[in-house]
Each structure stands twice: as structure tokens, then as C-alpha cells.
Amino acid sequence: MAAHDRKDLILDLLRNYSRFVTVDQLSEKLFVSTATIRRDLAELEKTKLVQRTRGGAILLESISTEAPMVLRENRNEMQKQIIATIAKDYIKNGMTIFMDSSSTAFTLARNLEHFVNLQVITNNLKICWLLSERKGVNLICAGGRLKEQSMSFFGMSTVNFIHGVNADAAFISAMGFSFENGSSDASEDDYYLKRGYLSNSKKKYLLVDTSKLGKEFLYRTAPLTAFTRVITESNDVNERLLRFVKSAS
């Protein structure tokens, strides 16, 4: 098992074990040595995801809804690249596009080369830094209250700004999605911001890898029928989604 996958499982176990778990419990559940668990916990503590205690670890309150961008970027990297490659085909010269603060959107931003007069509106500081060096890309950063973990701006000033501009397309992600209840997130900030992106764009693209399929969180962002297309890394799932949206429309 890859180290970043194991760390994700450690965080899931912490949530399931009332935010505290022992090193021995983690070692038994993940079938690795206690020394490996201690190394993983030390790295997670550096990112302020957990606090180590005598014999175990406590889940910090700050990660109850969102992991830091640096950790999310490494999850399902190949899947995100496939999604970004597909999504890039829907972007043309001269367009204005919204991009949310997701690591999948960041992967898409890394693929935005050789465009002319492309305007990108985003609340993500890392996307702004990345695209600031790209010729042919004009940037608008939706400012507001900065969340250091995700390096993104949130809050009413951010939402109000988004509601005051229009875009040809929005590219957003979600923490979970299902055929029955659409896309969802755990953060109220994400909910209001993504609703703004969707309401002010002509076309709407949901970029989600299949590990999120069937997962549902507190805030329902939008039904799948609200999206022009839902893009995953799986051709089979993409075909199912297309049939579902077509039959529900």
C-alpha cells in the first residue's frame, strides 16, 4: 500500500474511532508495523492533520471537512490527470472559465498550455500562481478570507464577487457524488462558492474520480442533471453517467 493511501486510511480510522486511535490499533487494522505507523503519524502531524499523543493520535478539529492542498494533490494522481486531459478538450481559446479550489482543478490548470486569450477566474491561490506564468492566460482571483490548508479564498466577499461575473464554463469537483443525490461537500463555504460558479456559467463540468462515487456529504451542491457533463477517469462510469443524465433530462 502506498504511503499516501495509508495516511488517508489513518484519517478515516481516526474519524471512525471518535477522533482518537492508538498506534497498536492502526498497526492491526492496516497490517503494518508500529514503526511504520509512527512515521506516518509524524508526517501527518507536520501537516497539522493530527496531534500525536502517548501511544496514539488525535484528529485535529481543523481537518474535519478538508485536508490540506498538499495532501490532496497526491491522491489518485493518475486518475486526476486522465480527468484533466478529458476536461481540457472542452476549453477553447477566448473562453472565460471558472475553476474551483479542488486539487483536480489544479491538475487541469497544469494542463492549460498554448491557449490564446483564455480568462480564468478562481478562488485558488495556487492556481493563480501556476497560471501567472502562462502566456495567453488572463487571471482573475476571487479574493476573500484565506484558508491556509487549501490555499484558497472563501467567505461572503468571495461568493459575492463570483455572483457578479459570468463565465462560459465552470470546472468544479466535489468530495462525493451519487446518481441519486448528485454532488456533495462537507463544507458550507464550498457549497455556497460552487453554487455561485454553477449559477453564473453557461456550461458546467463536474470533475470527480470514481473513488468518490457513492459517497455523500452534508451539503448537496447540485444534482447530476445540472451538469453539462460529469467527467471521471473511467470510460464505463462516464458512459453510465451520460445515459443517466440523458434519461433524467
N, C-alpha and C positions, 0 to 999 in steps of 0.2 A: 504494500500500500504506500502510495506517495505521501510525503510528509505533509503537504498542504491538505490532502484528503483526510489524513488522520487528525489534523488540527480542527477541521470542520466537524468531525465526529466528536471530538472532545468538547467543542462548544455545544453541540446538540445534547450530549450527555449531561453537561452542566445545567442546561435549561430543564432537562427532564428530571434531574435529581435535586430540584429546589435550589439550584444555583450553587451547590457545594458538592464536590465529589472527591474521593480520596485517590491517591496515586495507585493504590492496590486495586481499587475498583476499575480505574481506567485501564490498567495493565491487563486485568482479567477480561474486560469487555472487548479490548482491541487486539488482544493476543500478541502483545509486545512486552518487552522488558520494562521494569520500573525505571531503569536508567533512561530509556528512550522517552518515556512519558515525562520525566523530569526535564529533559532537554526541550521537549515540545512546550511544556508549561512555561519554561524560562523565555522562550521565544514569543509566546503569546503574551506574557507579562510585559515584554518590551513594547508591544503594540497597544498596551493598555486594554487588552481584552479580558484578562483575568488577573487576579491577585493570588499569588501563591501563599499558602498557609502551611503550618506544620502538618505534613502528611497528606496534603491535598491542595485544592484550589477553589477560589470563589469567583463566580461570574460577576464582572463589574456591571453596574446598572447601565452604564453608557452604551453597552452593546446589545441591549435588549431588542433593538429594532434594526440596527445597521452595523455591519462590520466595516473597518477602515478600507479605503480605496485600495491601499497597497496589498491587502489580503485578497480582496475581491478580484483584483486584476489577474491573479494567478489561478483562480478557479476555472476549470473547464476551458482552458485557454484555446485548445484546438477547436472546440465547438463554437466559441465566440468568433474565431477567425472565419469559420465557414459561414456563420450568420452574417458577418460583416461583408464578406465577399458577395453574398446574395443581395444584401441591402444596398450595396454601392451601385448596383445596376439601376436602382430607382432614383438616383441622384444625377441631375443633368446640369450643364453649365447655365449660369444665370438664375438658378433657383435660390430661394430663401428657405432654410430648413431649421427646425428646432432639434436640439439634441439634449437629452436629459443628463443626469449626473451618474448614470449607471456605468459599470465597467464595460458592458457590452457596447454602449455608445462610444466609450473611449477607444475601444478596439476599432470601431467603424471610423472614428476620427483619424486613427493611424493609417487608414487606407485611403484617405482623401487627398490624392495626389493628382497633379495635371488637370485640375479644374480651372475654369475661367469665370471670374465674376460670380463665384459661389459665396452666398452670405449665410453664415452660421450664427444662430442665436442659442446660447446655452447658459446654464447656471453653474456649470462645472469649471473650476479654475484650471484643472489640469488639461482639459480640452482646449481652453483658451491659450495656455502656454504652448501646447503642442502645435496648434494651428497658426499661431502668431508667426511662425517661421515659414509658412506655406504661401508662396506667391499665388495669386488668383483667388485667395480666400479672404473675405471681409468678415470681421468678427464683431459680434455684439455680445457683451457679457451681462447677463441679468444679475445685477448686484443685490445685496441684502445682507442677512446675517450669515456669517461663515461658519459652517460645520467643519471643524478641522479633520475629523475622521474621514469624511468623504471628499474633502477639499471642494465643497460646493456651497452655493448661496441658497438660503431658504428664507421664508418669512413672508409677511404680507406685502412688503415692498417688492419682493421678487415676483410674487403672484400678480400684483397689480401691474407691474411692468409687462409681463407676458400677456395679460389681457388687453394691453394697449397696442400690440403689434400683430401682424399677420404673417403666415408662412405658407409656402407651397406644400410642405410635408413635415411631419413630426416623426422622429425616431426615438422611441422610448422603450424601456424594459420594465420588468416587474419582478417582485420576489416570488410570485406564484401565479399560475393560471390554470383554469379548468374549462372544459366545454360548457359546463352548466352555469358557472358564475363569473366567467371572464377573468380579467387580470386583477390582481390584488397586491396590496403592500401593507406593511406593518406600521408605517409612519404616516401621521396626519399631514406632515409637511410635504411628503412625497405625493400624497393623494391630491392635495389642492394644486400643487405645481403641475402635475401630469394632467389633471383635468383642464388646466389652463392651456397647456400645449395642445391637447386634443381639440378643444373647442375653437382654437384660433388657427387651425391648419386645414388645408383642403384635403390632403391625404394623410393617413395615419398608419404607421407601421409599428407593430409590437415585435421587439427582438428578444427572444427568450430561448434558452437552451432547454432540452427535454428533461433535465433534472428537476425543473420547476413545475412540470406537468402534474396536475393533481394536487398541488399544494395551494392552500387558501389561507389568506391572512385577513386581518380585521377590516381593512378599508378596501372596498370593491371599487377599482378605478374605472373600469368600463367593460361591457360585455364584448365578447369576441367579434360580434357583428358590427361593432362600432369602428373596427379597424379595416383599412383598405386591404391589408394583408398581415397575417401573423407569420413570422419567419423563425424557424428553428433550424438546427443542423441536420435534422432527419428528413429525408425525402418522403418517407412513409407518413410521418406525422404531418408534414406540410400538406400532403395530398388529403389527409383526413380533415385538416383544418379548412382547406379550400372547399371541400364538399359540405362541411358543416355550415360555414358562413353562407354558402350559396343556397343551401336548403332552408336556412333560417331567415333569409332576407325576403 
